[in-house]
Amino acid sequence: MPPREHEGSSHEPVDSVRGRDRRALPAVPFLSDTAACERPWPLVGRGQVLDLFTRALRHRRVQGILIHGPAGVGKSRLAEECLIRAERAGFRTAWAVATAAAAGVPLGAMGHLIPAGVDLSDPVAGFAAVAAGLRHSEEGRLVLLIDDLHLLDSTSVMLVRQLMDSGTVLLIGTVRSGEPFDLASAFGSGDSIHRMDISPFTEGQVAEVLWGALGRPVSVHSVHELYTASAGNALYLRELVLGALRNGSLTDDGEVWQLAAGWRVGTPRLKELIEARLARATPAGTEALELLALCEPVALADIQAVAGLDELITLERLGYVRVVKEDRRHTALLAHPLYGEALRAAIPELRRRTILLAQAGRVEARGARRQDDLLHIASWRLAATGTADRAQLERAATLARHSHDYPQVVRLLEALPPAEHTVGNRLLLADALFQSGRPDEAERVLDQAKTLATTEDDRLAVAVAYSVNALWGMAHASRALEAISSSRTDLDSPEATRTLTISEGCIHAVCGRPVEGLKLLDALGDDIDTAADISAWLIAATVKTRALQMTGDIAGALSWAENAYAIHRRVNRRALSAPHPALQLAPSVLALAEEGRIDDARALGERLFGELVGSEAGLARMWVAFFLARTEWLAGHVVSARRWYAECTALARSHHGTRPMREALGGLAACIALLGDVPGAAAALSDLNEADACMAELEYVSAIASPGRALAQAWSRAATGQLATAREILIRAADSLRHTGNISSEGLLLLDVARLGGAADVLDRLAAIALQSDGRLARARADLTAALAREEADALMSVSEELEAMGCDLLAAEAAAAASAAYRKSGRARSATAAGVRAGAVATRCEGARTPLLAMADATVPLTSRETEIAWRAAAGATSKEIAEELVLSVRTVNNHLGRVYEKLGVTSRRELARVLPDHRGAQA
């Protein structure tokens, strides 16, 4: 079989990135270099064609399967897979490639298939001889693949048709859409010929194929960018990825692949492909394409002025241009995003300038009536001349800011000379730099704004911007507090004092002191129209929702978030530097989870992330990813939680979001530990230590434990059987949260103490938290802990059902497993079996999570909590002496416990014990 260019692309699409389908993809070897990535990519979304072909192999009436689709969609790759399946089924196979050059020679593409000695001077006898030479009755039909069937010469078409009619050949043909090819006259019609049309990849399919090709997921935003750039074309997608790998724009952090900001990638082959694709354009058509490359979308009247209607119709027929209708206006765009890249690279500088200025003039002559016309005009004039009118640039930057196009804001405002700097345009630029993950540059611009500020309103706006940039951009709480404190001396009006108070409240709440923060956020009120700084009010509104959720006021959090979101949407255009409106609802994801509505929380989070994925609102995407990760952790779906934690971490690295990255790295390590990968968890903890070393604000937050870090450390210890140490870590962390009022995180940590054998130690505290919180999950945690502490089997089964109804699958499975052990201990064997079966069934939704409580369902004879702890440590490789020292026991007592464990589990050695408790397979790595 001759080598072919693989266009890319058997499985139906799996939207695993967004978490809707949590099936693990097949393991694919990690690709450490681009050479490995040049192997055939996995087939995605083409199962229907492959299933049809498999049936056709054995069905004599089927003579051919023709695969239609646009160039680069994956026709050749799919046809090749069909041929491979035929070979595996024992059929003889052959391959021919039709080309424009070979079309001028009769049988030019088929010559290598004609048996030697066949005389074709008499076509009838010659074709019969070819059929006889290719026919082998004992092996069945020859499966023949002809790529680019539409280019086949007429003599070859006649030969292939005769071979099909005689039952000698089963044809697989690829046909490019839009080519002049009369299928009916060439090969007939009816049931013997099956046509299959395949389309470009969907965004979900792009995510799946990239995961399969690269061995790890690609971040959601990077998937979106690659999908947008390739428009789902498999061939273009492949070249984009190869180019990004080669120039370092696509990198792997050990969990996900991430594109660098502002990536510009491609390969020489991609450039050649696009140039060849556009080669049929006339000079007038090329002029129109250049206008679109620089200025799209372009009004139909403008492009007709350049090329004429007939030329535009030709460009549309060739697939170079598409025309869309918006209300009563028709606009033209390039048919593929990559066409613009190729065209722009070939336009000389003076011609570029002429095209841009001419189009700006056309739009201005029409009156620039559309809202985005001002943005386009300013951008074109700036690109053409390097400058533009200040008012025009400021208006354009404001429009770009409201669409969250921060790179465009930076480009427009950095063009202003120092003499035209104002407080307003410096604040707008600083916000765009902050949102783009460039907080140090933002602070330098704020220094400029500070020197220009003369009124109290200006000084207040600068102070708030300093605080926001320090807190959210630099992760420097002390600097943020200092900015607020130093401003109080000369900003003493009631409006300014109120704004500074709510900004200070934000700092305390964000840094883990929600009660202290909420006291100050009382100044927020619920009327934004009285606020001195609308942006500060909107930022504080988001923080207040999160603080209410942390303090257990779930109903209040959900109600406030809905109100704040409505207000945000109403005043969004008036806010100079407000966050994305989706951020108002983001904390509601966790509030819904705490209310025991995991499915609703997941749905909201995924909807918000979907709204944000195409924007440059990195900070908002980062936090939504974190809230989704914590929701999946509460659900017990550890692979999904790991995926979202990794997404958050990747975003945080690119946007300097140290604070969410710190919590996300902790959650990531905990997930990895729950999957039994001890070295992997240790690596994630090492990354967390590095992140902490970079946090200048640690002197402010060090008294408060990071819940993420505590979970990571505890579950990493638990994975090696150190349950007592794990419990101590969690209790210390929970103690440090106690005075802050963050009962959400405190309850999260205390429940894990109970899950790791310390239910009696935290029973009263969780009961008290349940009384303080109006969330159903807090009450369920207290009920589960009480049932565990008292080994009440019926109560455990009841709470298991309640937790499952909430969507907390892992806790539900653990409760049932504990019930199974309790039933067995009391001699109720049938109930024990039923509970064990339930535990196993619910655990199948937990994506491979293994915990000490789940292991209880597997034991035929129940272990005591002390026996469980010693068994886990022994299975992890600890000696009796090490266990004795850790648990403050004698070696003899440890050995006595181990003897009873061996007897109950039916094993005789530590090696056998490790096999019975497989959670420790990675502990000794």
N, C-alpha and C positions, 0 to 999 in steps of 0.2 A: 504493500500500500504506500503510495507516495506521500511525502509529508505535506500537510496542509496548514494553512493559517487558521487557528482556532478562534472563531468569533465569540466563543464563550457560551455557555448555557444549555433530573428526572423527578425530582421531588416537587410536590405542590408547595407553594410558598408558606414559610413559617415566619411569622412576625415575632421572632424570639427577642429582638432588641427592645421592643416596646413591652415585652412581658405578657403578651396575650396567649402565647403558646409556650409553655415552659418545658417542652421536651428538649432534652439535650441533643445537640447536633452530633453526628458521628465524629469521633476523634479524628483529627487530621494532623499529620506531622507538622510541627512548627517549622515555618519557612524562615530561615535566618538570612537568606540572601535573595537577590532578585532572580538568579538563575533558577532556583527552585520554584519561584513563582511563574516561570515561563512554561511549566508543564500545563497540560489541559486543565482548565478550571472545572469545578463541579457543575453538573447540570442542575438547573433550578427551574421549577415551574413548567417542565416539559413532559410531565408524566403521561398526559393524555396521548401525545404523539407516540411515545415509546410503547405504551400499552396497545395502541392500535397496530403498530408495526409487529409486535410480538404475536398478535392474533393473525395478522396477515401472512406471516411466514408459513403457517399450516393451512391456509385457506386458498385453495386453488383458483377460486374465482377472482381474487384480488390480484391485479396485474401490476399495480404501481401505487406508490405513495409520493405525492408531490408536496414539498414543504415550501410554502410561500412566505415572504416577509421582506422588509426593507433591508438595505445593505447594512451589514454589521450586527444584525439582530441575533445571530447564532445559528443560522441555517446549516452551515457546514459542520459545525461542532455537533449539532443534533443528528445530522445525517451520518456522521462518522460513528456516533454511539449506536445508531441502528445497525450499521455494518458490523460493529464489534459484537453486538448481540447475535447477529446472524452467524458469525464465526463460532461463537460459543455454543450455538445450537447445532453445529455440525454442518452448516451450509458452506458451499464454495462462494467466494466473494470476489468482486473486481471493482475497480474504480476508474472513472474517466473524468477529465476536467475539460469543459467546453470553454473556449476563449474566443475573443473577437478575431484574433489572428488565425486560429484554426478554422473558424467558420468559413473562411474563403477557400478552403481545400476540402473537397468531398471526403467524408470519413476521416477528417483531420484529427478529431478527438478520439476516434474509435479504432485507429489503426493497430494499436498494440493488442487489441482483443481479437483480431481476425486471425484464425489459424493459418499457419504457413501452407502455401500451395493452393489456396483457394483463389479461383479465377472469378473476378468480379466484372468481367466484360459483359456477362449476361447477368444483370442484377437479380432476376428471379432465381436462377439456378445458384448464383453466388450466395445470395442471402440464405437459401436453403442449406447450402454447404456450411455456412457460418453457424447456423443453428445446430446442424448435426455435429459439428466439431465442438461446440460448447455444451452439448447435452450429455449428461451422465445420469442415466436413470436411477442408478443405485444411490446417488447423492442428492437427488432432487434438483430444484431450480438453482440457477446461478443468481445470486443477489448482486445486482449491479447498481452502484452509486454513480450518478452523473451530476457533478457540481456545476451550477450555472447553466441549467438545462435550456434556458431561453436563448443561449448563444450557440446551440447545436446547429450544424448545417443541415439542410433539408435531406440529404442522402442518409446521414446518420439517423435523423428522425425516422425515416422509412425503415431502416434496418432495426432500430430499437423497437419500433412498433411491431414488426414481424416476429422478433424474438419474444416479445411479450405475448402476442397472440398464439404462438406455438407452444407456450408454456415453458419456454427455455429460460426466461429471465423474469425475475421480480425486480422492478425498477424502484429505486429511491432517487428522486430528483429534487434539486433545490432551484427555486425560481425567484428572482428578485422582483419585488413589487414595483409596478409602474413601468416595466419594460414591455415592449410590444411582443406579446407571446400569446398565440391562439391555442389554448390548451385543448379545446374540443376538436379542432381540425387536426392537430398533431397527434393526439393520443386517444381521441374519442371521449366519450362521457359515459355516465352510468355508474353502476356499483363497482365496476372493476377498477376504476381509478378513484383514489381518495385524495382530496385536497385538504391540507392542514395549513391554516394561517397562524403564524406566530408573531407575537408583538414584542416590543422592547420590555425590559425588566420593569417591574414596579419598584418603588423604593424599598419595600419589605424584601423583595427578591434580591435587590442589590446588597442589602445587609447580609442576607444568607449566603450569597455566592462569595462575598468578600470574607466572611467568617470561614467558609470552607477552604478558600484559596490561601488565606494568611494564617490559619490555625488558631486565631483568636478573634474575638469580636472587634469591630471597628466602632468608634464612638458614634452616637446617634447623629450629632452635628456633622461629623466627617462623612458619614453615609449620605446625609442630605446633600452635602456639597458635591460629592462624587456623583450622586444621582442627578443633581441639577446640571452639572457640567457635561455629563455624558448623555443626558436625557434617556437613560436606561439602555443605550446602545452598548451591547456586550463588548464589541470590538474596541470602541472608544474608551469604555470603562477600563478595559485591560491595559491599554496604553497609558491612560492617566495614572493608574496605580503603579505600573512599572516605572514611569517617569518620576513619580513622587518617591518611590523607594530609592531610586538611584541618586536623586539629588538631596535625599534626607528630609524631604518635606513630610513624609509619612513615617512616623516613628512608633515604637512599641514600648510601653512602660511596664510590661510584664502582665498586664491585665487587658488592656485595650490598645488598639492602634488609633493614632490621633494625627490629623493633618495640622501642620503649622499654620498660624494666622497668615493671611496674605499669600498663601501658596500659589506658585505659578509653575505648573508642571506640564509634562508631555514628553514625547519621544520623537526623534526624527521621523520614524515611521508614521506616527500620528499626523505629523505635518504633511507628509507625502500623501497620505490617504485623503486628507481634507482638500489639499490642493488638486488632487486628481478628481475628487468628487465635484469640485466647482469649475472644472476646466471647460465645461461646455457653455459657460456664460459669454455673451458677446461683449464688446467694449461698453455699449450702453448699459447692458445688464450689470457689468462689473462696477460701473459708476453708481448704480443704485445699491448694489451690495455693499460698497464702501460707505455710503451714507448710512445704511442700517448698522454696519459694524461700529460706527462711531457714535450714532445718535439714536439707536432704536429705543423704544418704538417710535415710528415716524408716521405722521398722518398720511393717509392715502393720497390726498391732494399734493403733499410735499414730494412724495416719491414719484408721483406721476409727472411732476414738473421737471424731474431729473431724467427719467427714462421713458415716460410714456406708458399708456395703459397696455398696449400690446406687449411691450417688453416685460411689464410686470406680470402679465398672464403667463408668459413663457417661463419666467423665473418661478412662478408658483407651480406650473406643470412639472418643471424639472426637480421640484422638491427643495429649492434653495430658499424660498420665501413662503411665509404663511400670512394670511390676512385675517384679522379678528375684528369682531364688532363689539363695541362697548357702548351701550345705550344707542345713540344715533351716530356715533363716530366710528369710522373704520380706520384701523391702524395696521401697518405692516411691520413684521418682525422677521428675523432670520429663522429658518426652519430648525436650526440646531445651534445650541449655545457655542459650540466649538468653532463654528464657521467664523464668528466674529474675531476670535483669537488669531486665526490664520490670516484673515483679511487685514486686520489692524497692523500685523507685523510687516505687511508688504506695502503699506501706504507711505510714500515719502513725506517728510516733515512739512514742506510747503503746501503740498496737496491736502494734508491733514488739516492744516490751519484754514485753508480756503473752504473746505467742506464744513468745518465746525462753525465758522463765522457766517457762512451762507445760510445754514440751517437756523442759527440763532436769529438772523435777520428775518427769515420767513415766519418764525413763530412770533416774533415781536410785531411784525406787520399785521398778523391776525389779531393782535391785542393781548396775547398771552393770557387767554381767559381761563384755561384749566389750572387747577391748584398747583400741579407739579410743573407747570411751564416755567415758573421762575427758577426752580431748582435746576431744570435742564439748561436754561439759558446761561445761568451763572456758571454751571459746570463746563459748558461748551466754551464760553469765552475764557474761562480760566485755563482750560486745556490748550486753547489756541494761542493765547497771548501771555499767560503766566500771571495775569491780574484781572481784576474786575471791579466794578463799583462796590464800595463798602456796604451800602444799604442792600444792594442786590445779593452780595455774599452772605450777609447776615440773615436776610429773609430765606435764602436757600438753605443755609445751615439749620435754621429753625425748623424748616420743613423736613430736612433729613433727620433731625433729632427726634421729631415726633413719630417718624417711622423707624426709629432706633437704628438708623444707619450711621453708626458712630465713626467708622473710617471716613465716610464722606464728610461728616461735620469737621473732622480734623483737617482734611485736605482743603476744605473751603476756608476755614478760619486761619489756618497757618499761612495762608497767602496774604493776609493783611499786614501791611508794614506797621512798625511800632507807632507811627504817628496816628494811626487809625484804631489803635487799641482802646477799648472801653471796658468798663466793669462788666457790662452785659456780655460782650462777645468773649471776654476772657473767662467768665464763669461757664459759658456754653462750651468753650474749648476744653476747659479743665474737666468738666463733667464727661465729655466724650473720651478724653484720655483715661479718666478713671474707669469708665465703663469698658474700655478696650484693654484693661489690665496694665495700664501704664501710670501707676499712682505717683511715682517720683516726678515724672514730667508734669503731671497734673498739679502737684504742689508748687512747682516752679512757676507755672502759669498763675496759680492763686496768689503767689507773691507779687506778680505783676498787677493783679486785680486789686490787691490790698493797697498798693501805692496810688491807685487811681480812685479809690473809694473816698468820697467826701460826705455823702449823706448817711444818716443812720440806717436807712434801708439797704444801702450798698454794703456798709460795714457788717450788718447782720447777715446778709446773704453770703458774704465772703467767709465769715466765721463759721456758719453752718456748713458751707462747702468744705472748709478745712477739716471740720469734725468728721463729716461723712467720708472724705477721702482717707483720713487717718484710720478711722474705725474699720471701714469695709475694704478699702484698697490696700492699706499698709498693715492691717491687723495690729494696730498700735493704739490700744485703748487709752493709755496714759496720755499720749499726744492729743487724742481726741478730747479728753477731759480738759486738758490744758487749754486747747483752743476755745472751749466754752467758758472756762473760768476766767481767762485773760480778757474776754470780751465783755464781761459783766461790768467792768469799771466804767466804760464809756457808752454802754448800751443799756440804759436804765429805764426806758419807756415801758409801760405795761405790755405792749405788743412784743417788744424785743425780749423782755424778761420771760414772757410766756414761751416764746420760740426757743430760747436757750434752755429753759427748763425741760421742755419735751425732748430736746436734743440730748440733754444729759440723761434723761430717763431711758432713751434708746440705748445709750452706751451701757448702762447698768444691766438692762434686760438682755441685750445681746451677749454680754459677758457672763451670763449665768446667774444673775441676781434679779429674777423676775418680780419679786415682791417689792424690792426697792425701786425697780424701774417703773412698775405700775403706779406707785405713789406719785411719782413725778409726771407720768403720762396722764394723770387725771386732768392736767392742764390742757390736754388736747381738746376736750369737749367733743361735740359731734357736729359742729358747724364750721366747715372749712372756709366759708365766706368771710369769717372774722379773723382768719389766720393772717399773720404778717408775712409768712413765707409758705406758699402753697406746697412747694416741693418738700419742705421740712415736715409739713403736716402729713403728706402722703407717705413719706418714709416711716414716720412714727406710727402711722396707722397700721402698717404691716407688722412692725415690731410689737405693737400692742396685741394683735391677734396671737402671735407666737407666745407672748408672755402669759396671756390668759390660758392658753393651752397648757403651758408648763405648770401653772398653778392649779390645774384641775378644773377650771371654769370652762368646761367644754361647750356648754350651751352658749355662754357669753362669747366665746371665741368664734363660734360659727355665725352667730348673729352679727357680731361686730364686723367680721370679714365680709359678709354679704353687703352690709351698709357701706363699708369703706370702698369696696369694689365699685358699687354704683356711683359713689361720689367721684372716685378716680376717673371713671369713664366720662363723667359729666364735665370735669374740669381739666381733662388731660391736655387740651390745647393751651391752657393758660399756665401750665407748670413748665418752668424753664428746664429743670433737671430732675423730673420725676422718674421713678423706676417704671418698668413695664407694668401695666395694669394687672397682668396675670400674677404678679408677685403678691398682690393683696389677698388672693385666694390660696396661695401656696401653703401657708401654715394650716389651712383648713384640712389639708390632706392628713396631717397627723391628728388633728382634732377629730376627724371622722374615724380614724383608726382607734383612737382612745374611746370613742363612743361605741366601739364594737361593730363598726360598719366598714370592714376591711375592703370589701368589693367596691363600695362607693368611694373610699379613699383612693384606691388604685385607679379607678375610672377617672376621677377628678385629676389626679396627678398626671396620668397619661394624656389627658386632654390638654392640660396646661403646657406640658412639655411639647406636645404637638404644635401648639400655638407659637411656642418660642423657638422651635428648631430652625426655622428659616430666618430668624432675626439675629442681630448682633448682641442681643441682651444676655451676655454670658453670665452675669451675676444672678439673674433670675433663673436661668437654666440650671445653674449650679445648685441653687437651693431647692428647686423642685426635684432634681435628681436625688438630693439627699433625703428629702421627705419621702420620696417613693422608696428609696432603699430602706429607710427605717420602717416603713409600712410593710414591706416584704419580710423584714426581719421579724416583725410582730406576727406576721402570718406564718412564719416558719418556713418560708420558701427561700432557702439559703442561697441557691444558685442565682435566683432572680435578684435577691438583695445584693449579692456580690457584684452582679452586673451593674446595678444602679450606683453602688458605692464607687465602683471603678469609673463610671461615667462622671460622677461628681468630682472624683480626684483628678481625672484628666482635665476637666474644665477648670478646676481650681489652679492646677499647675500653669495653665495658659493664661489665667487672669489674676494670678497672684492672690488667690483667695485662700490664704493660709488657714483661716478659722474653719470654714466648712471642710477643707481638706484634712484638717486634724481629726475631726470627728469621723469623716468618711474613711480615712485610713484605719482608724480603730475598728469601725464596723466591718471593713473589708477583712482585716485580720481575724476578727471573730468568726466571720462566715467561713473563711478558709479553715480555721481550726475545727469548726463543726463538721466540716467535710473530711476531717482526718488528716489533713496535710499540715503536719507540724512545722516542717521547714518553710513552707510557703507562708504560714502565719508569722513565723519569726522574721521573714523577710519584710512583710508588711509592717510589722512592729518596728523594724529598723528604719523604714521609711518614715514612720511616725516620729521616731526620735529625731531624725534629721529635720522634720518639719518643726518640731518643738524648738530645736536649736535656732531656727530662723525667726522665731516669734519674739519680737521686741516687747510684746505686751505681757509676757508671762509673769512679770513681777506683780501685775494687777490681778491675774486670774489664777495664780498658782495655788491659792488657798482653796480653790474649788476644783474638784477632780473632774477630769474629762470623762463623761459616761462612755464614749467610744473607746478610749484607752483602757478603762477598767474592764469593759467587756472583752476587749482583745486579750489583755493579760490573763483574765480569769479563764476564758475558754481555751487559751493556749495551754495553760497549766492543767486544766481539766482533761485536755486531749492526751496528756501524758500521765493521767491518773492522779494528779496532785489536787484532789478535790478540796482538802482542808485549806490549802494555800489559796486556791481559787476563791473560796468563800471569804477568806480574810481580805483579799483584794477588793471584792465587791462591797463588803460591809464598810471598809474604810472609805471607799468612794461615796457610798450612800450617806455615811456620816457627814462628809464634807458638804453634801448638798442639802442637808437637813435644815440648816439655818437660812438657806436662800429662798425656800418656798418652791423650789423646782420639784414638786412631788411626782411629776410625770417621769422624770429620769430616775428619781429616787426609787419609785415603785418598780421601774424596769430592772434596776440593779438588784433590789431586794428579792424580787421573784426568782432571779437566777440563783441567788443563795439557796432558796427553797428547792429549786430544781437540782441543785448539786448536793443535796443531802442536809441542808440546814433549815428546814421548814420551821422547826420549833423555835429557832433563834430569831426569826423575823416575823413570826405570826402576828404579834401585837402591832408592830409597826405598819404592816400592810393593811391590817384592819383599820388602823387610824387613818391611813391615806385614803382608804375606800370611803370613809365618812367625810373627808375633805373634798373629794372629787365627785362630780356628777356624771363621770364617764362609766359606762358599763364594764369596760375592761378593768378598771381599778377594782371594782367589786368582784369580778371573776378571778382576778389575781389573789385577792384575799380568800375567796372561797376555795381555790385550788390549794393554797398554802395550808389552810386549816385542815382540809381533807388529807393532805400529805402528812402533816404532823401527827394526825390521829389515826392514820392508816384506815380511814373509813371508805371501804370499797364502794358502797352504794353512792356515797357523796362524790367520790371521784368519778364514777360513771356519769352522774348527773352534770357535774361541771364540765366533763369531757364533751357532752352533747351541747352544752351552752357555748363552749369555746368554738366548737366546730361551726355552729350556727353563725358566730361572729366572723368566721374566716381565719381564726387562729389555729391552723391545722397542727402545727408541731406541739403546741401546748395541749391540744385535744388528744393527740396520739399519746403524749406522755402521761396524761391523766388516766387514759384507758390502760396503758401499760402498768402504771402503779396500781390501778384497780385489780388487774389480773394477778399481780403478786399478792395483794391483800386478800383476794378471794382464795388463792391457793393456800395461803398461810392459815386461813380459817377453815380449810377443808372443803371449800365449795368448788370442786374441780370443774364442773360444767360452766359455772359462771366465770371462772378463771379463763377457760378456753375461749368463751365468747368475748370476754374483754380483750384477750390477746389478739383474737382475730380482728376486732374493731381497731385496736392500736395499729396493727399491721396495715389495714386498709387505709386509715387516715394518713399514716406515715408515708404511703406511696406518693402523696402530694407534696412531700417535704424535700424533694429533690436531693435525696441522699444524705440528709442530716442524720447524725448519730449522737446520742446523748446517753448518759448513765440511766436515766429513767426509761428510755426506750428499750435498753438492754434488759430491763427487768421482765419484760413480756416474754423474752426468749428463754428465761430460766425455768426449768421444770420444778425446781425447789427454790423458794424465795431466799434471797440473801438479806441479811440485816444491813443497815446502812454502814456499819463498821466493816462488815465483810465485803460489801460492794467497794468501799474505798480502798481497802487493802488489795482486793482482786485487781482493780484497775491499775494500781501502782505496780503490782507484780507483773501484770500483763505488759506494762510499758517498759519493763526491764529493770526496775528498781530491786535492789537486794533487800533481804529482810532487815538488815542493819539500817539501811537508808530509810526504809519505811518506819522502823521503830523510832529513829531519831526525829523524823518529821512529825509523827503523830504522838510523840512522847509516850511510847509504850516500850515494854521489854521485847527483845528479839523473840523470846519464848512465846509471849502472847501473840505476836505477829504470826509465828509459825503455827500456833494452835488455830488461829483464825483461818490461815491458808489451808490447813488440813480439812477444816469444815467446808471451806469453799470447794476444794477438790472433790470432796464426797458429794456435795450437793449438785455439782456440775458434771460429775462423772469423768473427771480428768485426773491425771496422775503427775503432771509436771507443769512448770511455767510455760513451756513451749505449747503444750496442749491448751493451757489456759488462754494464751494469746490468740489461738485459733478460735476458741469459743467466744472471746471478746474481740472481734475483728476491728474495733474502733482504733486500735493501736498499731495498725499496720504501718503507719508513717511515723510513729513516735520514735523509733530507733534509727531513723534515717540520719 
